[in-house]
Amino acid sequence: MGRNLGPVCRMCRREGIKLMLKGSRCESAKCPMEKPSRNAPPGAGRAFRRGTASEYGKRLRETQKVKRYYGLWDKQFRRYFDRAQHSSENTGTALLGLLERRLDNVVCKLGFAPSRKAARIAIGHKHFTVNGQPVNKPGYLVKVGDRIAVHKRERSQKLVRSMVDADANRAIQPWLKLDAARLEATVEALPGRDDVQIPVEEQLVIEFCSR
């Protein structure tokens, strides 16, 4: 997926589900997916029903949905797929597990950033550390025992504190342990298939990438 310069809500409408690309706005009444008049695929003539998608089209849409949810380009996604293929576990489960372990995804799930896009920007500005070392790569794969923390500088602490306090009731997944007072978190285990928060048929994705 190349760089997107248009309205990101079109992506959600195209895939037919909320991809949570705008953080809290996606959970409010302002989300286009909440409006019946706009909850339809974008494009001219959308009022007319298109024909049934082909088998190729179904696999393409499922793959696009995953790439857009995690904010990946085609080459990035292909690298994760190639790595999952060499894993000893099921390829689909391994692929989703790798994507869940991305640092930008973890930062977003901890509530340190409102969306994955915002998390990537914050990581690029070195607002976060992993095991005490600043990391500026959103694709960094966390491991069991890794400690993710907000940088000690005042600007970073202030930025993240406001978001954590505003969403104090956020549910944290069991594979992550959050210390909200210290703005730190620990990876307790590797994410499983049940930790993926969007409906996805990974077998369709594998079939598309294996063609």
MDAnalysis code that builds the backbone (N, CA, C; Angstrom):
import MDAnalysis as mda
import numpy as np

u = mda.Universe.empty(633, n_residues=211, atom_resindex=np.repeat(np.arange(211), 3), trajectory=True)
u.add_TopologyAttr("name", ["N", "CA", "C"] * 211)
u.add_TopologyAttr("resid", np.arange(1, 212))
u.add_TopologyAttr("resname", ["MET", "GLY", "ARG", "ASN", "LEU", "GLY", "PRO", "VAL", "CYS", "ARG", "MET", "CYS", "ARG", "ARG", "GLU", "GLY", "ILE", "LYS", "LEU", "MET", "LEU", "LYS", "GLY", "SER", "ARG", "CYS", "GLU", "SER", "ALA", "LYS", "CYS", "PRO", "MET", "GLU", "LYS", "PRO", "SER", "ARG", "ASN", "ALA", "PRO", "PRO", "GLY", "ALA", "GLY", "ARG", "ALA", "PHE", "ARG", "ARG", "GLY", "THR", "ALA", "SER", "GLU", "TYR", "GLY", "LYS", "ARG", "LEU", "ARG", "GLU", "THR", "GLN", "LYS", "VAL", "LYS", "ARG", "TYR", "TYR", "GLY", "LEU", "TRP", "ASP", "LYS", "GLN", "PHE", "ARG", "ARG", "TYR", "PHE", "ASP", "ARG", "ALA", "GLN", "HIS", "SER", "SER", "GLU", "ASN", "THR", "GLY", "THR", "ALA", "LEU", "LEU", "GLY", "LEU", "LEU", "GLU", "ARG", "ARG", "LEU", "ASP", "ASN", "VAL", "VAL", "CYS", "LYS", "LEU", "GLY", "PHE", "ALA", "PRO", "SER", "ARG", "LYS", "ALA", "ALA", "ARG", "ILE", "ALA", "ILE", "GLY", "HIS", "LYS", "HIS", "PHE", "THR", "VAL", "ASN", "GLY", "GLN", "PRO", "VAL", "ASN", "LYS", "PRO", "GLY", "TYR", "LEU", "VAL", "LYS", "VAL", "GLY", "ASP", "ARG", "ILE", "ALA", "VAL", "HIS", "LYS", "ARG", "GLU", "ARG", "SER", "GLN", "LYS", "LEU", "VAL", "ARG", "SER", "MET", "VAL", "ASP", "ALA", "ASP", "ALA", "ASN", "ARG", "ALA", "ILE", "GLN", "PRO", "TRP", "LEU", "LYS", "LEU", "ASP", "ALA", "ALA", "ARG", "LEU", "GLU", "ALA", "THR", "VAL", "GLU", "ALA", "LEU", "PRO", "GLY", "ARG", "ASP", "ASP", "VAL", "GLN", "ILE", "PRO", "VAL", "GLU", "GLU", "GLN", "LEU", "VAL", "ILE", "GLU", "PHE", "CYS", "SER", "ARG"])
u.atoms.positions = np.array([
    [0.852, -1.191, 0.000],
    [0.000, 0.000, 0.000],
    [0.882, 1.233, 0.000],
    [0.693, 2.112, -0.988],
    [1.482, 3.316, -1.056],
    [0.992, 4.366, -0.076],
    [1.644, 5.502, -0.093],
    [1.281, 6.582, 0.809],
    [-0.104, 7.111, 0.460],
    [-0.955, 7.233, 1.467],
    [-2.316, 7.699, 1.236],
    [-2.421, 9.185, 1.552],
    [-2.839, 9.981, 0.575],
    [-2.977, 11.421, 0.761],
    [-4.446, 11.851, 0.777],
    [-5.354, 10.905, 0.619],
    [-6.778, 11.220, 0.592],
    [-7.433, 10.936, 1.927],
    [-8.767, 11.088, 2.005],
    [-9.483, 10.819, 3.245],
    [-9.404, 9.348, 3.623],
    [-8.927, 9.060, 4.828],
    [-8.727, 7.670, 5.237],
    [-10.047, 6.960, 5.499],
    [-11.116, 7.733, 5.743],
    [-12.411, 7.096, 5.994],
    [-12.901, 6.329, 4.771],
    [-12.402, 6.690, 3.601],
    [-12.766, 5.944, 2.392],
    [-12.299, 4.503, 2.471],
    [-11.181, 4.279, 3.153],
    [-10.669, 2.915, 3.296],
    [-11.641, 2.052, 4.101],
    [-12.147, 2.620, 5.198],
    [-13.101, 1.875, 6.020],
    [-14.365, 1.564, 5.226],
    [-14.829, 2.552, 4.465],
    [-16.036, 2.356, 3.669],
    [-15.806, 1.310, 2.584],
    [-14.629, 1.294, 2.010],
    [-14.314, 0.316, 0.971],
    [-14.295, -1.103, 1.534],
    [-13.721, -1.251, 2.730],
    [-13.616, -2.588, 3.327],
    [-14.882, -2.989, 4.077],
    [-15.747, -2.019, 4.364],
    [-17.002, -2.342, 5.021],
    [-16.922, -2.527, 6.513],
    [-15.778, -2.188, 7.135],
    [-15.629, -2.286, 8.585],
    [-14.799, -1.097, 9.068],
    [-14.848, -0.845, 10.369],
    [-14.032, 0.216, 10.948],
    [-12.595, -0.285, 11.107],
    [-11.670, 0.419, 10.493],
    [-10.249, 0.075, 10.600],
    [-9.556, 0.885, 11.683],
    [-10.315, 1.707, 12.407],
    [-9.792, 2.496, 13.522],
    [-8.586, 3.337, 13.099],
    [-8.739, 4.053, 11.990],
    [-7.640, 4.849, 11.450],
    [-7.593, 6.258, 12.019],
    [-8.668, 6.661, 12.743],
    [-8.710, 8.007, 13.301],
    [-8.916, 8.008, 14.815],
    [-8.538, 6.926, 15.444],
    [-8.592, 6.883, 16.897],
    [-10.001, 7.008, 17.452],
    [-10.185, 7.910, 18.424],
    [-11.458, 8.049, 19.126],
    [-12.580, 8.519, 18.199],
    [-12.247, 9.214, 17.127],
    [-13.284, 9.668, 16.188],
    [-14.031, 8.475, 15.593],
    [-13.319, 7.355, 15.414],
    [-13.943, 6.161, 14.840],
    [-14.996, 5.569, 15.776],
    [-14.912, 5.893, 17.058],
    [-15.860, 5.363, 18.029],
    [-16.993, 6.337, 18.325],
    [-17.005, 7.479, 17.638],
    [-18.022, 8.497, 17.872],
    [-19.054, 8.484, 16.749],
    [-20.086, 9.309, 16.917],
    [-21.142, 9.411, 15.908],
    [-20.664, 10.110, 14.646],
    [-19.474, 10.735, 14.680],
    [-18.936, 11.425, 13.511],
    [-18.365, 10.462, 12.476],
    [-18.170, 9.225, 12.876],
    [-17.603, 8.237, 11.946],
    [-18.584, 7.990, 10.799],
    [-18.129, 8.078, 9.540],
    [-19.024, 7.834, 8.404],
    [-19.680, 6.456, 8.435],
    [-19.031, 5.487, 9.059],
    [-19.601, 4.141, 9.133],
    [-20.853, 4.108, 9.999],
    [-21.052, 5.157, 10.816],
    [-22.242, 5.234, 11.660],
    [-23.408, 5.915, 10.943],
    [-23.144, 6.439, 9.751],
    [-24.180, 7.159, 9.013],
    [-24.676, 6.304, 7.847],
    [-25.935, 5.880, 7.879],
    [-26.455, 5.020, 6.801],
    [-26.265, 5.604, 5.409],
    [-26.328, 6.946, 5.307],
    [-26.215, 7.577, 3.997],
    [-24.810, 7.484, 3.415],
    [-23.808, 7.233, 4.286],
    [-22.421, 7.182, 3.808],
    [-21.775, 5.822, 4.018],
    [-22.498, 4.925, 4.665],
    [-21.954, 3.595, 4.937],
    [-22.086, 2.717, 3.694],
    [-21.332, 3.085, 2.666],
    [-21.346, 2.373, 1.394],
    [-19.995, 2.558, 0.741],
    [-19.607, 1.658, -0.161],
    [-18.313, 1.814, -0.831],
    [-18.217, 3.156, -1.522],
    [-17.054, 3.816, -1.482],
    [-16.901, 5.124, -2.126],
    [-16.867, 5.000, -3.639],
    [-17.024, 6.126, -4.286],
    [-16.934, 6.136, -5.739],
    [-18.241, 6.571, -6.383],
    [-18.148, 7.001, -7.623],
    [-19.333, 7.446, -8.352],
    [-20.264, 6.275, -8.608],
    [-21.558, 6.529, -8.485],
    [-22.540, 5.488, -8.780],
    [-22.594, 4.392, -7.761],
    [-22.219, 4.713, -6.510],
    [-22.195, 3.650, -5.506],
    [-23.589, 3.166, -5.149],
    [-24.625, 3.952, -5.524],
    [-25.988, 3.534, -5.209],
    [-26.362, 2.291, -5.995],
    [-25.708, 2.070, -7.132],
    [-26.003, 0.887, -7.927],
    [-25.179, -0.287, -7.408],
    [-25.819, -1.418, -7.233],
    [-25.145, -2.585, -6.677],
    [-24.212, -3.187, -7.701],
    [-22.994, -3.383, -7.301],
    [-22.037, -4.050, -8.179],
    [-22.280, -5.551, -8.152],
    [-21.750, -6.227, -9.116],
    [-21.916, -7.666, -9.171],
    [-21.177, -8.367, -8.046],
    [-21.426, -9.644, -7.907],
    [-20.767, -10.436, -6.877],
    [-19.259, -10.491, -7.127],
    [-18.492, -10.315, -6.073],
    [-17.033, -10.317, -6.208],
    [-16.536, -11.693, -6.628],
    [-15.507, -11.703, -7.449],
    [-14.894, -12.965, -7.856],
    [-14.073, -13.528, -6.704],
    [-13.603, -14.755, -6.866],
    [-12.752, -15.365, -5.831],
    [-11.474, -14.554, -5.653],
    [-10.924, -14.073, -6.771],
    [-9.741, -13.219, -6.690],
    [-10.069, -11.933, -5.942],
    [-11.228, -11.330, -6.242],
    [-11.627, -10.091, -5.591],
    [-11.791, -10.258, -4.083],
    [-12.329, -11.380, -3.647],
    [-12.500, -11.632, -2.211],
    [-11.142, -11.710, -1.515],
    [-10.199, -12.392, -2.143],
    [-8.868, -12.522, -1.548],
    [-8.131, -11.184, -1.538],
    [-8.303, -10.418, -2.601],
    [-7.678, -9.099, -2.672],
    [-8.212, -8.186, -1.570],
    [-9.544, -8.143, -1.399],
    [-10.146, -7.277, -0.389],
    [-9.697, -7.676, 1.013],
    [-9.574, -8.960, 1.287],
    [-9.150, -9.402, 2.611],
    [-7.703, -8.994, 2.876],
    [-6.863, -9.101, 1.844],
    [-5.463, -8.699, 1.984],
    [-5.336, -7.194, 2.169],
    [-6.095, -6.430, 1.398],
    [-6.071, -4.974, 1.524],
    [-6.540, -4.543, 2.907],
    [-7.526, -5.229, 3.438],
    [-8.048, -4.883, 4.756],
    [-6.966, -5.009, 5.820],
    [-6.202, -6.093, 5.763],
    [-5.139, -6.307, 6.750],
    [-4.036, -5.262, 6.586],
    [-3.634, -4.986, 5.354],
    [-2.571, -4.002, 5.115],
    [-2.995, -2.606, 5.564],
    [-4.224, -2.250, 5.327],
    [-4.697, -0.927, 5.713],
    [-4.863, -0.813, 7.222],
    [-5.289, -1.871, 7.865],
    [-5.472, -1.848, 9.318],
    [-4.135, -1.616, 10.022],
    [-3.090, -2.320, 9.579],
    [-1.775, -2.186, 10.205],
    [-0.918, -1.094, 9.563],
    [-1.392, -0.490, 8.469],
    [-0.663, 0.604, 7.837],
    [0.613, 0.164, 7.144],
    [0.532, -0.894, 6.334],
    [1.727, -1.440, 5.689],
    [1.727, -1.209, 4.194],
    [2.920, -1.037, 3.642],
    [3.081, -0.997, 2.203],
    [3.179, -2.428, 1.690],
    [3.067, -2.588, 0.372],
    [3.076, -3.927, -0.223],
    [4.372, -4.682, 0.089],
    [5.514, -4.004, -0.065],
    [6.795, -4.680, 0.168],
    [6.962, -5.067, 1.642],
    [6.495, -4.196, 2.529],
    [6.567, -4.523, 3.953],
    [5.732, -5.764, 4.251],
    [4.518, -5.767, 3.735],
    [3.625, -6.897, 3.974],
    [4.217, -8.175, 3.419],
    [4.836, -8.115, 2.262],
    [5.429, -9.301, 1.648],
    [6.555, -9.867, 2.512],
    [7.333, -8.991, 3.155],
    [8.403, -9.470, 4.027],
    [7.834, -10.232, 5.225],
    [6.749, -9.723, 5.782],
    [6.121, -10.431, 6.895],
    [5.563, -11.775, 6.441],
    [5.000, -11.805, 5.242],
    [4.458, -13.057, 4.723],
    [5.569, -14.082, 4.510],
    [6.688, -13.649, 3.923],
    [7.807, -14.562, 3.691],
    [8.339, -15.108, 5.010],
    [8.395, -14.268, 6.034],
    [8.865, -14.732, 7.341],
    [7.879, -15.715, 7.954],
    [6.590, -15.458, 7.798],
    [5.569, -16.353, 8.356],
    [5.607, -17.709, 7.661],
    [5.926, -17.716, 6.376],
    [5.997, -18.973, 5.633],
    [7.067, -19.905, 6.188],
    [8.144, -19.331, 6.712],
    [9.240, -20.136, 7.243],
    [9.043, -20.472, 8.717],
    [7.905, -20.084, 9.270],
    [7.621, -20.390, 10.671],
    [7.133, -21.827, 10.804],
    [7.315, -22.409, 11.972],
    [6.885, -23.789, 12.212],
    [5.386, -23.878, 12.476],
    [4.737, -22.746, 12.783],
    [3.303, -22.768, 13.049],
    [2.517, -22.420, 11.787],
    [1.191, -22.449, 11.899],
    [0.332, -22.123, 10.779],
    [0.707, -20.764, 10.196],
    [0.808, -20.673, 8.866],
    [1.279, -19.449, 8.218],
    [0.386, -18.253, 8.528],
    [-0.935, -18.456, 8.485],
    [-1.848, -17.359, 8.755],
    [-1.736, -16.849, 10.178],
    [-1.666, -17.777, 11.126],
    [-1.529, -17.389, 12.529],
    [-0.197, -16.700, 12.773],
    [0.867, -17.211, 12.149],
    [2.192, -16.611, 12.313],
    [2.231, -15.203, 11.728],
    [1.576, -15.005, 10.585],
    [1.553, -13.688, 9.943],
    [0.861, -12.663, 10.838],
    [-0.311, -13.004, 11.345],
    [-1.040, -12.077, 12.209],
    [-0.286, -11.826, 13.507],
    [0.399, -12.862, 14.012],
    [1.189, -12.693, 15.228],
    [2.328, -11.707, 15.033],
    [2.987, -11.774, 13.877],
    [4.070, -10.832, 13.577],
    [3.547, -9.400, 13.482],
    [2.411, -9.235, 12.845],
    [1.837, -7.895, 12.696],
    [1.412, -7.316, 14.041],
    [0.895, -8.174, 14.917],
    [0.484, -7.711, 16.243],
    [1.685, -7.285, 17.080],
    [2.851, -7.853, 16.812],
    [4.044, -7.544, 17.601],
    [4.748, -6.264, 17.163],
    [4.285, -5.641, 16.102],
    [4.891, -4.376, 15.668],
    [4.772, -3.338, 16.782],
    [5.816, -2.542, 16.960],
    [5.836, -1.572, 18.054],
    [4.721, -0.537, 17.911],
    [4.431, -0.099, 16.679],
    [3.359, 0.893, 16.522],
    [2.009, 0.328, 16.938],
    [1.783, -0.965, 16.674],
    [0.539, -1.604, 17.094],
    [0.463, -1.713, 18.610],
    [1.584, -2.063, 19.237],
    [1.625, -2.204, 20.694],
    [1.395, -0.849, 21.361],
    [2.048, 0.193, 20.865],
    [1.884, 1.536, 21.431],
    [0.423, 1.988, 21.337],
    [-0.212, 1.681, 20.211],
    [-1.616, 2.051, 20.032],
    [-2.506, 1.275, 21.001],
    [-2.268, -0.008, 21.149],
    [-3.100, -0.828, 22.026],
    [-2.931, -0.460, 23.495],
    [-1.801, 0.085, 23.851],
    [-1.576, 0.510, 25.233],
    [-2.240, 1.849, 25.526],
    [-2.707, 2.535, 24.480],
    [-3.322, 3.845, 24.678],
    [-2.316, 4.975, 24.702],
    [-1.069, 4.687, 24.315],
    [-0.040, 5.720, 24.266],
    [-0.177, 6.604, 23.031],
    [-0.994, 6.184, 22.074],
    [-1.243, 6.953, 20.853],
    [-2.676, 6.683, 20.418],
    [-3.348, 7.657, 19.806],
    [-4.754, 7.472, 19.430],
    [-4.975, 6.535, 18.250],
    [-3.962, 6.340, 17.420],
    [-4.085, 5.467, 16.258],
    [-2.712, 4.926, 15.895],
    [-2.674, 3.963, 14.996],
    [-1.391, 3.402, 14.581],
    [-0.575, 4.415, 13.789],
    [-1.251, 5.240, 13.018],
    [-0.530, 6.280, 12.276],
    [0.124, 7.266, 13.235],
    [-0.620, 7.688, 14.265],
    [-0.050, 8.596, 15.270],
    [1.086, 7.921, 16.020],
    [0.949, 6.611, 16.260],
    [2.006, 5.872, 16.949],
    [3.280, 5.844, 16.113],
    [3.143, 5.662, 14.795],
    [4.326, 5.640, 13.925],
    [5.047, 6.987, 13.945],
    [4.283, 8.061, 13.954],
    [4.897, 9.395, 14.001],
    [5.621, 9.593, 15.326],
    [4.971, 9.220, 16.435],
    [5.574, 9.393, 17.758],
    [6.834, 8.544, 17.913],
    [6.808, 7.330, 17.376],
    [7.988, 6.455, 17.453],
    [9.127, 7.052, 16.627],
    [8.797, 7.601, 15.465],
    [9.814, 8.227, 14.632],
    [10.476, 9.412, 15.316],
    [9.756, 10.080, 16.243],
    [10.312, 11.203, 16.994],
    [10.962, 10.759, 18.305],
    [11.101, 9.446, 18.475],
    [11.774, 8.852, 19.638],
    [11.096, 9.216, 20.964],
    [9.777, 9.141, 20.969],
    [9.040, 9.390, 22.206],
    [8.983, 8.140, 23.089],
    [9.441, 6.981, 22.567],
    [9.343, 5.726, 23.319],
    [10.691, 5.001, 23.367],
    [10.839, 4.226, 24.417],
    [12.047, 3.396, 24.574],
    [11.632, 1.940, 24.740],
    [12.513, 1.054, 24.337],
    [12.325, -0.376, 24.550],
    [13.529, -0.877, 25.327],
    [13.287, -1.381, 26.514],
    [14.357, -1.838, 27.412],
    [15.366, -0.718, 27.683],
    [14.855, 0.497, 27.795],
    [15.697, 1.638, 28.149],
    [16.374, 2.326, 26.983],
    [16.231, 1.782, 25.775],
    [16.893, 2.370, 24.605],
    [15.860, 2.997, 23.671],
    [16.084, 4.250, 23.226],
    [15.139, 4.878, 22.286],
    [15.052, 4.074, 20.990],
    [13.840, 3.893, 20.491],
    [13.607, 3.162, 19.245],
    [12.803, 4.050, 18.314],
    [13.259, 4.171, 17.067],
    [12.540, 5.013, 16.105],
    [12.046, 4.215, 14.899],
    [11.905, 2.894, 15.072],
    [11.416, 2.037, 14.000],
    [10.042, 1.482, 14.375],
    [8.978, 1.951, 13.709],
    [7.635, 1.465, 14.028],
    [7.467, -0.034, 13.832],
    [8.293, -0.627, 12.950],
    [8.190, -2.051, 12.671],
    [8.987, -2.932, 13.618],
    [9.569, -2.356, 14.652],
    [10.314, -3.152, 15.633],
    [9.389, -4.214, 16.221],
    [9.829, -5.477, 16.235],
    [9.005, -6.568, 16.756],
    [9.343, -6.808, 18.229],
    [8.354, -6.601, 19.082],
    [8.576, -6.788, 20.515],
    [8.668, -8.270, 20.841],
    [9.351, -8.588, 21.935],
    [9.522, -9.958, 22.399],
    [9.021, -10.065, 23.838],
    [8.855, -11.293, 24.280],
    [8.436, -11.516, 25.664],
    [9.493, -10.944, 26.606],
    [9.062, -10.160, 27.560],
    [9.976, -9.542, 28.513],
    [10.379, -8.132, 28.166],
    [10.094, -7.696, 26.948],
    [10.438, -6.321, 26.552],
    [9.652, -5.320, 27.393],
    [10.300, -4.231, 27.752],
    [9.663, -3.164, 28.534],
    [9.561, -1.927, 27.656],
    [8.323, -1.552, 27.333],
    [8.068, -0.369, 26.514],
    [7.717, 0.782, 27.445],
    [8.417, 1.902, 27.312],
    [8.184, 3.040, 28.204],
    [8.220, 4.339, 27.409],
    [7.606, 5.350, 27.978],
    [7.652, 6.686, 27.384],
    [8.979, 7.328, 27.771],
    [9.588, 8.023, 26.828],
    [10.873, 8.677, 27.087],
    [10.752, 9.622, 28.290],
    [11.822, 9.753, 29.049],
    [11.800, 10.534, 30.291],
    [11.677, 12.039, 30.068],
    [11.929, 12.517, 28.853],
    [11.875, 13.961, 28.655],
    [10.436, 14.469, 28.838],
    [10.340, 15.703, 29.274],
    [9.047, 16.274, 29.660],
    [8.044, 16.304, 28.509],
    [8.524, 16.632, 27.325],
    [7.614, 16.728, 26.175],
    [6.940, 15.395, 25.884],
    [7.706, 14.309, 25.945],
    [7.148, 12.988, 25.694],
    [6.177, 12.584, 26.789],
    [6.556, 12.823, 28.035],
    [5.705, 12.459, 29.161],
    [4.374, 13.204, 29.105],
    [4.436, 14.481, 28.797],
    [3.220, 15.293, 28.748],
    [2.299, 14.839, 27.627],
    [2.877, 14.537, 26.476],
    [2.096, 14.121, 25.313],
    [1.314, 12.843, 25.597],
    [1.992, 11.845, 26.145],
    [1.359, 10.545, 26.365],
    [0.450, 10.567, 27.584],
    [0.835, 11.291, 28.626],
    [0.025, 11.346, 29.840],
    [-1.385, 11.851, 29.551],
    [-1.488, 12.862, 28.690],
    [-2.807, 13.419, 28.370],
    [-3.701, 12.378, 27.702],
    [-3.122, 11.528, 26.852],
    [-3.914, 10.512, 26.159],
    [-4.294, 9.365, 27.087],
    [-3.362, 8.957, 27.954],
    [-3.654, 7.864, 28.897],
    [-4.729, 8.282, 29.884],
    [-4.648, 9.507, 30.393],
    [-5.644, 9.984, 31.350],
    [-7.011, 10.158, 30.703],
    [-7.030, 10.530, 29.433],
    [-8.305, 10.737, 28.744],
    [-9.014, 9.424, 28.446],
    [-8.254, 8.332, 28.418],
    [-8.844, 7.009, 28.123],
    [-8.440, 6.027, 29.213],
    [-8.746, 6.407, 30.469],
    [-8.305, 5.610, 31.618],
    [-8.977, 4.250, 31.684],
    [-10.139, 4.094, 31.040],
    [-10.880, 2.828, 31.110],
    [-10.571, 1.890, 29.947],
    [-9.551, 2.197, 29.200],
    [-9.182, 1.337, 28.063],
    [-8.853, -0.074, 28.548],
    [-9.387, -1.065, 27.869],
    [-9.101, -2.467, 28.202],
    [-7.780, -2.874, 27.551],
    [-6.857, -3.363, 28.350],
    [-5.543, -3.798, 27.854],
    [-5.563, -5.305, 27.657],
    [-5.067, -5.756, 26.520],
    [-5.070, -7.190, 26.233],
    [-4.145, -7.939, 27.198],
    [-4.476, -9.207, 27.490],
    [-3.740, -9.949, 28.528],
    [-2.262, -10.192, 28.237],
    [-1.842, -10.084, 26.991],
    [-0.421, -10.319, 26.701],
    [0.439, -9.089, 26.983],
    [-0.233, -7.985, 27.373],
    [0.463, -6.754, 27.740],
    [0.105, -6.365, 29.166],
    [1.084, -5.898, 29.916],
    [0.847, -5.438, 31.290],
    [1.237, -3.974, 31.384],
    [0.258, -3.120, 31.676],
    [0.463, -1.670, 31.682],
    [0.570, -1.123, 33.092],
    [1.573, -0.285, 33.312],
    [1.696, 0.488, 34.544],
    [1.419, 1.939, 34.153],
    [0.142, 2.349, 34.276],
    [-0.264, 3.669, 33.808],
    [0.408, 4.789, 34.593],
    [0.688, 4.559, 35.867],
    [1.296, 5.604, 36.688],
    [2.702, 5.940, 36.192],
    [3.438, 4.931, 35.772],
    [4.820, 5.139, 35.319],
    [4.922, 5.239, 33.799],
    [3.802, 5.064, 33.102],
    [3.780, 5.078, 31.637],
    [4.755, 4.044, 31.083],
    [4.635, 2.847, 31.608],
    [5.459, 1.729, 31.170],
    [4.578, 0.508, 30.946],
    [5.060, -0.395, 30.125],
    [4.338, -1.643, 29.873],
    [5.339, -2.759, 29.625],
    [4.919, -3.964, 29.926],
    [5.765, -5.136, 29.732],
    [5.049, -6.145, 28.852],
    [5.775, -6.774, 27.938],
    [5.206, -7.816, 27.094],
    [5.251, -9.122, 27.891],
    [4.088, -9.591, 28.324],
    [3.992, -10.782, 29.164],
    [4.017, -12.074, 28.356],
    [3.529, -12.019, 27.125],
    [3.478, -13.206, 26.269],
    [3.373, -12.745, 24.825],
    [3.503, -13.685, 23.904],
    [3.325, -13.351, 22.494],
    [1.830, -13.329, 22.180],
    [1.399, -12.424, 21.309],
    [-0.034, -12.350, 20.980],
    [-0.508, -13.591, 20.242],
    [-1.738, -13.984, 20.521],
    [-2.340, -15.134, 19.859],
    [-3.356, -14.704, 18.818],
    [-3.962, -15.691, 18.184],
    [-4.961, -15.393, 17.143],
    [-6.140, -14.611, 17.705],
    [-6.530, -14.883, 18.917],
    [-7.683, -14.202, 19.522],
    [-7.414, -12.734, 19.846],
    [-6.157, -12.316, 19.794],
    [-5.820, -10.928, 20.116],
    [-5.983, -9.988, 18.927],
    [-6.230, -10.544, 17.751],
    [-6.457, -9.718, 16.557],
    [-7.862, -9.144, 16.646],
    [-8.000, -7.830, 16.559],
    [-9.264, -7.166, 16.845],
    [-10.111, -6.831, 15.626],
    [-9.704, -7.278, 14.456],
    [-10.562, -7.093, 13.285],
    [-10.928, -8.472, 12.741],
    [-12.126, -8.602, 12.185],
    [-12.500, -9.878, 11.578],
    [-11.711, -10.101, 10.294],
    [-10.959, -11.167, 10.247],
    [-10.149, -11.430, 9.060],
    [-10.065, -12.935, 8.830],
    [-10.193, -13.325, 7.578],
    [-10.017, -14.725, 7.190],
    [-8.602, -14.851, 6.640],
    [-7.693, -15.219, 7.516],
    [-6.285, -15.236, 7.118],
    [-5.988, -16.214, 5.993],
    [-6.829, -17.258, 5.838],
    [-6.586, -18.221, 4.775],
    [-6.725, -17.569, 3.408],
    [-7.645, -16.622, 3.290],
    [-7.804, -15.905, 2.018],
    [-6.573, -15.053, 1.730],
    [-6.009, -14.479, 2.775],
    [-4.804, -13.656, 2.618],
    [-3.641, -14.528, 2.159],
    [-3.499, -15.692, 2.773],
    [-2.402, -16.607, 2.400],
    [-2.566, -17.071, 0.967],
    [-3.792, -17.382, 0.566],
    [-4.027, -17.827, -0.797],
    [-3.707, -16.719, -1.800],
    [-4.021, -15.461, -1.441],
    [-3.721, -14.357, -2.347],
    [-2.211, -14.153, -2.478],
    [-1.500, -14.207, -1.371],
    [-0.051, -13.972, -1.399],
    [0.712, -15.143, -2.004],
    [0.097, -16.316, -2.050],
    [0.780, -17.511, -2.554],
    [0.547, -17.745, -4.032],
    [-0.259, -16.880, -4.648],
    [-0.634, -17.133, -6.053],
    [0.572, -17.002, -6.979],
])
